[in-house]
Amino acid sequence: MTMDKRLRWFDEGAPKLRQVLERLGLGDVLPAGQDFYACPCCLVAYPREAVSAGLLTIEDVPPKSVGGRPLLLTCKRCNNTAGADFDPHAATRADAEDFMRGRVTGRPLPVTSHVDGIPLRGTAQWTESGVQIFGIPKQNDPKVQAAHIEALDAKVESGNPRPNHSFTIHTL
């Protein structure tokens, strides 16, 4: 069954690779009369025999660990290294989406906090008492960090219910 699915996906993807190459004016880069499937991660083109040789494998997108499902073929090398290369980014993105929905994620996310346009790099996370944002001294210029804290203190002291404060979650 899995071999049939891999061959079907190869047969669906190979003509599309030819179409894309033609549109880019690169229609002659692959040998004529033979089908090829390109690994979407490394862009290496593989012949149909790569499926039976086990060189093209089924990849879950996003990773199965964050709710993914089998979606496409990747080369065995990329499939084996995708966990180290892509899974942490997918997990961070899923945590960022949970964070934006107000769910406690259990781990801090990388953020840049802005008060009156003054940036502070650090982390943020939901806790039972609300959002906590911490600056990371090693990631910030001490003068900029001091200005950020001074601006934040001024906002708190003013009693302004709508201070000019924002933050950006970094997922990559």
HELIX and SHEET records of a PDB file:
HELIX    1   1 THR A    2  ARG A   23  1                                  22    
HELIX    2   2 GLU A   49  SER A   52  1                                   4    
HELIX    3   3 LYS A   64  VAL A   66  5                                   3    
HELIX    4   4 LYS A   76  ASP A   85  1                                  10    
HELIX    5   5 ASP A   87  MET A  100  1                                  14    
HELIX    6   6 PRO A  137  GLN A  139  5                                   3    
HELIX    7   7 PRO A  142  SER A  158  1                                  17    
SHEET    1   A 2 PHE A  36  ALA A  38  0                                        
SHEET    2   A 2 ALA A  45  PRO A  47 -1                                        
SHEET    1   B 2 LEU A  56  VAL A  61  0                                        
SHEET    2   B 2 ARG A  69  CYS A  75 -1                                        
SHEET    1   C 4 GLY A 130  GLY A 135  0                                        
SHEET    2   C 4 ILE A 118  THR A 127 -1                                        
SHEET    3   C 4 LEU A 109  VAL A 115 -1                                        
SHEET    4   C 4 HIS A 165  ILE A 169 -1                                        
END                                                                             
